[in-house]
């Protein structure tokens, strides 16, 4: 039944509506909004069922009369934008016409920048501040596929050369430009990597929060800085894109502006062919507490909407599906007249005096510089909430029949000469027909009004963007290693601690350093008590922009849960992706805020690289500096939690990231030496590396640091215990983490039961040993006449004799990496935890995965037998003696 049919008193309804219209006309929409909110609140108080709706009409949020007028020269900006469009197109097309016999297409994208060039023009010309004397600089997360457009602007500004444009996506020789925003590949240019999609929105939210954190703690003045995030509407389907918008609203991140380019298309087709993505996103964001600004229709729609007294046009705008809107822009004005306006006689009559060309010229809001400026201006002035701009555009705007609004436009990177000519004509590019086949780049002379305007606008905003700081201006001296003697000395007799406790002791001592202590950022994901870190709650407090407005339930305890406006800990809740994003913000603060920060993010190791591996790779791209700490690591230490909690592969994953340096320490002194070394590299030297350490929850005595082994610990291998000299048969036992202690016990059994001596080697990093060996192999390959370099593994084992057996709490591939670097003629056996984890006592788990002392002994005896120095029957005897089950299933498949 139609709503008007339920109207019991039409006259009364009319009076209410007339009263509302009078308020709007006399006192403005803000007063009307206030009165309506009061009415709704009072209605709910009286039990009237008023379900919440987060949607508004499918029109611009800002009425024409409320728009802030753009102060710029619209005509000049339009010409500059046309040149950038041309150069971006030329860059991609030329790259895909170049050297086709060498591997085919290089790829690239034209359609995305074509759809949001007006937004970039507004930002670069009027809103985005560079780092300068009075401004810390805005952070801009560019939509990844629009990189050609950013390069095109930088070319006009003189920041990039024509040679670089000609080498788009051709980087090996050092002259090219990266496909997407990559700080690693263009360290002085791109601020943030935003591909893979979804990572930019997530990282940006925590970046905005970290800027607030820096300000609240008095480390940097960030009150004027904004974080701008450009996303595609299709990108918002990534769970990471929307996963943290509640945090942004909860913490009132009014320094955060999302700009969602709603061109209604994904890579393959429409985002919501049967729906309306703008309305869906408005509901998501407004319902989460964001300020939402819709910029859907260009200025030439305003007269039509002003004449829409009965709402027929507005209803039509709302009713039409996104799939149809896409079709309209893939056709022409006649098609739009028939299939859009023609759906209602009233709307068809509204355009009766308009030509088909006039109808085709009706622009979407994202292609109207005035509408975009007004939306941006409203966003930067809004206080108390993050803002999202939903800007409607056409994907491939200006590309004509080859791609505009078509499903294929995202992949379109090759244009015919006819398509290029149409592109030139549409944007009035001064390139002659004779030169057209060469697709030349176009750059006006320096003294033209366009070029002067271009430079003046950036000068007024503090300089050119994007731009990235490579090193911080400030410097720190790391406390001497001796300051951390609490983790370097042996534990007292009868005292046992874990490596996690050693880490907490190190961190606590570092926090006491007057200079560097305030720059430490402890990051937790609701596991402080798991890792014994709750003492930090009281010591440094948990950051909360509102402070602590409640009385904590444990207030009477020494280590109560203390939140503070200037708190130092970032407590992310049960949220590994958020924890990693906060860590990235802190770990790149030297580049974004000119402040060296030292983040320590500790988490269940299984929920680290496995769950947020893409973010870890992005951290490598961003040249992050900091510590990741995988607690309760290994497949047999977290004995009661089962399959999905037990990590046997994080070091393999860590090893795939070139600037991630990873360690699996066994003892407290190793933890101390590694952390101190990391601080020296990342803080004092400002090296672009980050460290991953796995930590244990298993308590045992700590032997203390043996002087002279510090450098060997860092290199990844040192002799912990020597074999008894008088024993004629000898082996070498390698281990790391908790399983090194099984190797130490195996040494005792080998001596007691079999008369075999064993050197026990602590190998805190098989990854570092493997990288060193690979470096040596590469050098020797390329320098055949030079003295060959010797891998550190071979150098260490070179003074010993006998087989080598490695056992770790990780899959076999971890220790297998160094097989090629074992001295020639020496056998090498690897034990590891391949397979799914499970719950049981540690001893049973180590038996199940065949990595315990008994399997190490059997592997050692088997190696000696294979060398011909021990009867094979001794191996069978050992298997029987230790009760090893020879018919049980391979743990890989168990």
URCORMO-V713686 format. One record per backbone hydrogen bond with DSSP energy under -1.0 kcal/mol. NH is the residue of the N-H (numbers start at 1). CO is the residue of the C=O. E is the energy in kcal/mol with one decimal. If there is no record, write none. Layout:
# URCORMO-V713686
nh=NH co=CO e=E
nh=NH co=CO e=E
This chain:
# URCORMO-V713686
nh=5 co=2 e=-1.4
nh=6 co=3 e=-1.3
nh=7 co=4 e=-1.2
nh=13 co=9 e=-2.1
nh=14 co=10 e=-2.2
nh=15 co=11 e=-1.9
nh=16 co=12 e=-2.2
nh=17 co=13 e=-2.3
nh=18 co=14 e=-2.5
nh=19 co=15 e=-2.3
nh=20 co=16 e=-2.2
nh=21 co=17 e=-2.4
nh=22 co=18 e=-2.2
nh=23 co=19 e=-2.1
nh=24 co=20 e=-2.4
nh=25 co=21 e=-2.3
nh=26 co=22 e=-2.7
nh=27 co=23 e=-3.2
nh=28 co=24 e=-1.0
nh=32 co=28 e=-1.6
nh=33 co=29 e=-2.8
nh=34 co=30 e=-2.2
nh=35 co=31 e=-2.4
nh=36 co=32 e=-2.4
nh=37 co=33 e=-2.3
nh=38 co=34 e=-2.2
nh=39 co=35 e=-2.4
nh=40 co=36 e=-2.7
nh=41 co=37 e=-2.5
nh=42 co=38 e=-2.5
nh=43 co=39 e=-2.5
nh=44 co=40 e=-2.4
nh=45 co=41 e=-2.0
nh=46 co=42 e=-1.2
nh=47 co=44 e=-1.8
nh=48 co=43 e=-2.6
nh=59 co=57 e=-1.9
nh=61 co=294 e=-2.4
nh=66 co=63 e=-1.8
nh=67 co=64 e=-1.3
nh=74 co=72 e=-1.1
nh=77 co=73 e=-2.5
nh=78 co=74 e=-2.1
nh=79 co=75 e=-1.9
nh=80 co=76 e=-2.7
nh=81 co=77 e=-2.4
nh=82 co=78 e=-2.0
nh=83 co=79 e=-2.2
nh=84 co=80 e=-2.2
nh=85 co=81 e=-2.5
nh=86 co=82 e=-2.3
nh=87 co=83 e=-2.7
nh=88 co=84 e=-2.6
nh=89 co=85 e=-2.4
nh=90 co=86 e=-3.1
nh=91 co=87 e=-2.4
nh=92 co=88 e=-1.7
nh=93 co=89 e=-2.7
nh=94 co=90 e=-2.8
nh=95 co=91 e=-1.7
nh=96 co=92 e=-1.4
nh=97 co=94 e=-1.2
nh=102 co=99 e=-1.9
nh=114 co=110 e=-1.9
nh=115 co=111 e=-1.3
nh=116 co=112 e=-1.1
nh=120 co=116 e=-2.0
nh=121 co=117 e=-2.4
nh=122 co=118 e=-2.2
nh=123 co=119 e=-2.4
nh=124 co=120 e=-3.0
nh=125 co=121 e=-2.2
nh=126 co=122 e=-1.9
nh=127 co=123 e=-1.8
nh=128 co=123 e=-2.8
nh=130 co=461 e=-2.7
nh=132 co=135 e=-3.3
nh=138 co=129 e=-2.9
nh=139 co=226 e=-2.5
nh=141 co=228 e=-3.3
nh=142 co=140 e=-1.0
nh=146 co=143 e=-2.0
nh=147 co=144 e=-1.2
nh=149 co=146 e=-1.2
nh=150 co=146 e=-1.3
nh=151 co=147 e=-2.5
nh=152 co=148 e=-2.3
nh=153 co=149 e=-1.6
nh=154 co=150 e=-2.4
nh=155 co=151 e=-2.2
nh=156 co=152 e=-1.6
nh=157 co=153 e=-2.1
nh=158 co=155 e=-1.1
nh=159 co=154 e=-2.5
nh=160 co=154 e=-1.2
nh=165 co=161 e=-1.9
nh=166 co=162 e=-2.4
nh=168 co=165 e=-1.4
nh=169 co=177 e=-2.7
nh=170 co=167 e=-2.4
nh=174 co=171 e=-2.1
nh=177 co=167 e=-1.3
nh=186 co=182 e=-2.2
nh=189 co=186 e=-2.0
nh=190 co=186 e=-1.1
nh=199 co=196 e=-1.5
nh=202 co=198 e=-1.4
nh=203 co=199 e=-3.0
nh=204 co=200 e=-2.5
nh=205 co=201 e=-1.6
nh=206 co=202 e=-1.4
nh=207 co=203 e=-1.9
nh=208 co=204 e=-2.7
nh=209 co=205 e=-2.0
nh=210 co=206 e=-2.2
nh=211 co=207 e=-2.0
nh=212 co=208 e=-1.6
nh=213 co=209 e=-2.1
nh=214 co=210 e=-2.7
nh=215 co=211 e=-1.8
nh=216 co=212 e=-2.8
nh=217 co=213 e=-1.9
nh=218 co=215 e=-1.4
nh=219 co=214 e=-2.3
nh=220 co=214 e=-1.1
nh=225 co=222 e=-1.4
nh=227 co=255 e=-3.3
nh=228 co=139 e=-3.1
nh=229 co=257 e=-2.6
nh=230 co=141 e=-2.8
nh=231 co=259 e=-2.4
nh=233 co=261 e=-1.6
nh=237 co=234 e=-1.7
nh=238 co=235 e=-1.8
nh=241 co=238 e=-1.4
nh=243 co=239 e=-1.3
nh=245 co=242 e=-1.2
nh=248 co=244 e=-1.5
nh=249 co=245 e=-1.7
nh=250 co=246 e=-2.7
nh=251 co=247 e=-2.3
nh=252 co=249 e=-1.6
nh=253 co=248 e=-2.5
nh=254 co=252 e=-2.4
nh=256 co=253 e=-1.5
nh=257 co=227 e=-3.0
nh=258 co=387 e=-2.8
nh=259 co=229 e=-3.5
nh=260 co=389 e=-3.0
nh=261 co=231 e=-3.3
nh=262 co=260 e=-1.2
nh=262 co=391 e=-2.8
nh=263 co=261 e=-1.7
nh=266 co=269 e=-3.8
nh=271 co=264 e=-2.2
nh=275 co=272 e=-1.9
nh=280 co=276 e=-2.2
nh=281 co=277 e=-2.7
nh=282 co=278 e=-2.5
nh=283 co=279 e=-2.3
nh=284 co=280 e=-2.1
nh=285 co=281 e=-2.8
nh=286 co=282 e=-2.9
nh=287 co=283 e=-2.0
nh=289 co=286 e=-1.3
nh=290 co=285 e=-2.6
nh=291 co=386 e=-2.9
nh=293 co=388 e=-2.6
nh=295 co=390 e=-2.7
nh=298 co=363 e=-2.8
nh=301 co=298 e=-1.9
nh=302 co=299 e=-1.5
nh=305 co=301 e=-2.5
nh=306 co=302 e=-2.3
nh=307 co=303 e=-1.3
nh=309 co=307 e=-2.1
nh=315 co=311 e=-2.5
nh=316 co=312 e=-2.1
nh=317 co=313 e=-2.9
nh=318 co=314 e=-2.0
nh=319 co=315 e=-2.6
nh=320 co=316 e=-2.2
nh=322 co=275 e=-2.5
nh=323 co=273 e=-1.7
nh=325 co=321 e=-2.0
nh=326 co=322 e=-2.4
nh=327 co=323 e=-1.5
nh=328 co=324 e=-2.2
nh=329 co=325 e=-1.4
nh=331 co=328 e=-1.3
nh=336 co=332 e=-2.0
nh=337 co=333 e=-2.6
nh=338 co=334 e=-2.3
nh=339 co=335 e=-3.0
nh=340 co=336 e=-2.2
nh=341 co=336 e=-1.4
nh=342 co=337 e=-1.5
nh=343 co=340 e=-1.6
nh=344 co=341 e=-1.4
nh=348 co=344 e=-2.5
nh=349 co=345 e=-1.9
nh=350 co=346 e=-1.2
nh=352 co=349 e=-1.4
nh=354 co=351 e=-1.5
nh=359 co=355 e=-2.3
nh=360 co=356 e=-2.5
nh=361 co=357 e=-1.7
nh=362 co=359 e=-1.4
nh=365 co=296 e=-1.8
nh=366 co=392 e=-2.7
nh=367 co=364 e=-2.2
nh=368 co=365 e=-1.6
nh=372 co=368 e=-2.5
nh=373 co=369 e=-2.3
nh=374 co=370 e=-2.4
nh=375 co=371 e=-2.1
nh=376 co=372 e=-2.6
nh=377 co=373 e=-2.9
nh=378 co=374 e=-2.2
nh=379 co=375 e=-2.0
nh=380 co=376 e=-2.3
nh=381 co=377 e=-1.2
nh=387 co=256 e=-2.2
nh=388 co=291 e=-2.7
nh=389 co=258 e=-3.1
nh=390 co=293 e=-2.7
nh=391 co=260 e=-2.1
nh=392 co=295 e=-2.4
nh=393 co=262 e=-1.7
nh=396 co=111 e=-1.9
nh=397 co=394 e=-1.5
nh=399 co=396 e=-2.8
nh=403 co=400 e=-1.7
nh=404 co=400 e=-2.4
nh=405 co=395 e=-3.1
nh=406 co=403 e=-2.6
nh=409 co=406 e=-1.7
nh=420 co=416 e=-2.3
nh=421 co=417 e=-2.2
nh=422 co=418 e=-2.1
nh=423 co=419 e=-2.1
nh=424 co=420 e=-2.6
nh=425 co=421 e=-2.5
nh=426 co=422 e=-2.4
nh=427 co=423 e=-1.8
nh=429 co=424 e=-1.9
nh=431 co=429 e=-2.6
nh=436 co=432 e=-1.2
nh=438 co=435 e=-1.6
nh=439 co=436 e=-1.9
nh=448 co=445 e=-1.8
nh=452 co=448 e=-2.3
nh=453 co=449 e=-2.5
nh=454 co=450 e=-2.5
nh=455 co=451 e=-2.0
nh=456 co=452 e=-2.4
nh=457 co=453 e=-2.5
nh=458 co=454 e=-1.3
nh=459 co=455 e=-2.4
nh=460 co=456 e=-2.3
nh=462 co=459 e=-1.4
nh=463 co=458 e=-2.7
nh=468 co=188 e=-1.6
nh=483 co=480 e=-1.8
nh=484 co=481 e=-2.1
nh=485 co=482 e=-1.2
nh=487 co=484 e=-2.0
nh=489 co=485 e=-2.2
nh=491 co=702 e=-1.9
nh=495 co=492 e=-2.6
nh=497 co=700 e=-1.8
nh=500 co=696 e=-1.5
nh=502 co=498 e=-1.8
nh=503 co=499 e=-2.2
nh=504 co=500 e=-2.2
nh=505 co=501 e=-2.4
nh=506 co=502 e=-2.4
nh=507 co=503 e=-2.9
nh=508 co=504 e=-2.7
nh=509 co=505 e=-2.1
nh=510 co=506 e=-2.4
nh=511 co=507 e=-2.4
nh=513 co=510 e=-1.6
nh=517 co=513 e=-1.9
nh=519 co=516 e=-1.5
nh=520 co=517 e=-1.7
nh=521 co=598 e=-2.4
nh=523 co=600 e=-3.0
nh=524 co=570 e=-2.6
nh=531 co=527 e=-1.8
nh=533 co=528 e=-3.4
nh=536 co=533 e=-2.0
nh=537 co=534 e=-1.4
nh=539 co=535 e=-1.4
nh=540 co=536 e=-2.8
nh=541 co=536 e=-1.3
nh=542 co=562 e=-2.3
nh=543 co=569 e=-3.0
nh=544 co=564 e=-2.1
nh=547 co=544 e=-2.3
nh=555 co=552 e=-1.8
nh=557 co=554 e=-2.2
nh=564 co=542 e=-3.1
nh=567 co=564 e=-1.6
nh=568 co=540 e=-1.5
nh=569 co=541 e=-2.8
nh=570 co=522 e=-2.8
nh=572 co=524 e=-3.2
nh=575 co=573 e=-1.9
nh=579 co=575 e=-2.5
nh=580 co=576 e=-2.6
nh=581 co=577 e=-2.0
nh=582 co=578 e=-2.5
nh=583 co=579 e=-2.3
nh=584 co=580 e=-2.5
nh=585 co=581 e=-2.1
nh=586 co=582 e=-2.3
nh=587 co=583 e=-3.2
nh=588 co=584 e=-1.2
nh=589 co=586 e=-1.3
nh=591 co=588 e=-1.3
nh=592 co=588 e=-2.1
nh=593 co=589 e=-2.7
nh=595 co=589 e=-1.4
nh=598 co=519 e=-3.0
nh=600 co=521 e=-2.4
nh=601 co=627 e=-2.5
nh=602 co=523 e=-1.7
nh=603 co=629 e=-2.3
nh=605 co=631 e=-2.9
nh=607 co=604 e=-1.7
nh=608 co=605 e=-1.5
nh=612 co=608 e=-3.1
nh=616 co=612 e=-2.0
nh=617 co=613 e=-2.1
nh=618 co=614 e=-2.1
nh=619 co=615 e=-2.3
nh=620 co=616 e=-1.6
nh=621 co=617 e=-2.0
nh=622 co=618 e=-2.3
nh=623 co=620 e=-1.3
nh=624 co=619 e=-2.4
nh=625 co=587 e=-1.5
nh=627 co=599 e=-2.8
nh=628 co=691 e=-3.2
nh=629 co=601 e=-3.0
nh=630 co=693 e=-2.7
nh=631 co=603 e=-3.5
nh=631 co=629 e=-1.0
nh=633 co=695 e=-2.6
nh=635 co=809 e=-1.5
nh=639 co=637 e=-1.9
nh=641 co=638 e=-1.2
nh=645 co=642 e=-1.7
nh=647 co=634 e=-1.1
nh=653 co=649 e=-1.9
nh=654 co=650 e=-2.9
nh=655 co=651 e=-1.9
nh=656 co=653 e=-1.2
nh=657 co=654 e=-1.5
nh=660 co=657 e=-2.1
nh=661 co=690 e=-3.1
nh=663 co=692 e=-2.7
nh=664 co=764 e=-4.1
nh=671 co=667 e=-1.9
nh=672 co=668 e=-2.5
nh=673 co=669 e=-2.4
nh=674 co=670 e=-2.6
nh=675 co=671 e=-2.6
nh=676 co=672 e=-2.3
nh=677 co=673 e=-2.3
nh=678 co=674 e=-2.6
nh=679 co=675 e=-2.2
nh=680 co=676 e=-2.2
nh=681 co=677 e=-2.3
nh=682 co=678 e=-2.9
nh=683 co=679 e=-2.7
nh=684 co=679 e=-1.2
nh=685 co=680 e=-2.1
nh=687 co=681 e=-2.8
nh=689 co=687 e=-1.8
nh=690 co=659 e=-2.3
nh=691 co=626 e=-2.5
nh=692 co=661 e=-2.8
nh=693 co=628 e=-2.5
nh=694 co=663 e=-1.9
nh=695 co=630 e=-3.1
nh=700 co=497 e=-2.0
nh=705 co=488 e=-3.0
nh=709 co=706 e=-1.8
nh=713 co=709 e=-2.4
nh=714 co=710 e=-1.8
nh=715 co=711 e=-2.2
nh=716 co=712 e=-1.5
nh=717 co=712 e=-2.1
nh=718 co=762 e=-2.3
nh=720 co=760 e=-2.4
nh=721 co=760 e=-1.9
nh=727 co=724 e=-1.4
nh=731 co=757 e=-2.0
nh=732 co=803 e=-2.4
nh=733 co=759 e=-3.4
nh=734 co=805 e=-3.4
nh=735 co=761 e=-1.7
nh=737 co=664 e=-1.8
nh=740 co=737 e=-1.0
nh=741 co=738 e=-1.0
nh=743 co=739 e=-1.7
nh=744 co=740 e=-2.0
nh=745 co=741 e=-1.7
nh=746 co=742 e=-2.4
nh=747 co=743 e=-2.0
nh=748 co=744 e=-1.2
nh=749 co=745 e=-1.9
nh=750 co=746 e=-2.9
nh=751 co=747 e=-1.9
nh=752 co=748 e=-2.8
nh=753 co=749 e=-2.9
nh=754 co=750 e=-1.1
nh=756 co=750 e=-2.5
nh=757 co=729 e=-3.0
nh=759 co=731 e=-2.4
nh=760 co=721 e=-3.0
nh=761 co=733 e=-3.3
nh=762 co=718 e=-2.2
nh=763 co=735 e=-3.0
nh=765 co=716 e=-1.1
nh=769 co=765 e=-1.7
nh=770 co=766 e=-2.3
nh=771 co=767 e=-2.3
nh=772 co=768 e=-2.3
nh=773 co=769 e=-2.3
nh=774 co=770 e=-2.5
nh=775 co=771 e=-2.3
nh=776 co=772 e=-2.2
nh=777 co=773 e=-2.4
nh=778 co=774 e=-2.4
nh=779 co=775 e=-2.5
nh=780 co=776 e=-2.7
nh=781 co=777 e=-2.1
nh=782 co=778 e=-2.1
nh=783 co=779 e=-1.4
nh=786 co=783 e=-1.4
nh=795 co=791 e=-2.3
nh=796 co=792 e=-2.6
nh=797 co=793 e=-2.6
nh=798 co=794 e=-1.3
nh=800 co=797 e=-2.1
nh=804 co=827 e=-2.4
nh=805 co=732 e=-2.9
nh=806 co=829 e=-2.8
nh=807 co=734 e=-2.2
nh=808 co=831 e=-1.3
nh=811 co=648 e=-3.0
nh=814 co=811 e=-2.1
nh=816 co=812 e=-2.3
nh=818 co=815 e=-1.3
nh=819 co=816 e=-1.9
nh=821 co=818 e=-1.9
nh=822 co=819 e=-1.5
nh=826 co=823 e=-1.7
nh=829 co=804 e=-2.3
nh=831 co=806 e=-2.9
nh=833 co=810 e=-1.5
nh=840 co=639 e=-2.9
nh=845 co=841 e=-2.3
nh=846 co=842 e=-2.5
nh=847 co=843 e=-1.5
nh=848 co=844 e=-2.7
nh=849 co=845 e=-2.4
nh=851 co=846 e=-2.2
nh=856 co=852 e=-2.3
nh=857 co=853 e=-2.4
nh=858 co=854 e=-2.4
nh=859 co=855 e=-2.5
nh=860 co=856 e=-2.2
nh=861 co=857 e=-2.8
nh=862 co=858 e=-2.7
nh=863 co=859 e=-1.9
nh=864 co=860 e=-2.1
nh=865 co=861 e=-2.5
nh=866 co=862 e=-2.4
nh=867 co=863 e=-1.5
nh=868 co=865 e=-1.5
nh=869 co=864 e=-2.1
nh=874 co=871 e=-1.5
nh=876 co=872 e=-1.4
nh=877 co=873 e=-2.2
nh=878 co=874 e=-2.1
nh=879 co=875 e=-2.2
nh=880 co=876 e=-2.1
nh=881 co=877 e=-2.6
nh=882 co=878 e=-2.3
nh=884 co=879 e=-2.1
nh=893 co=890 e=-2.1
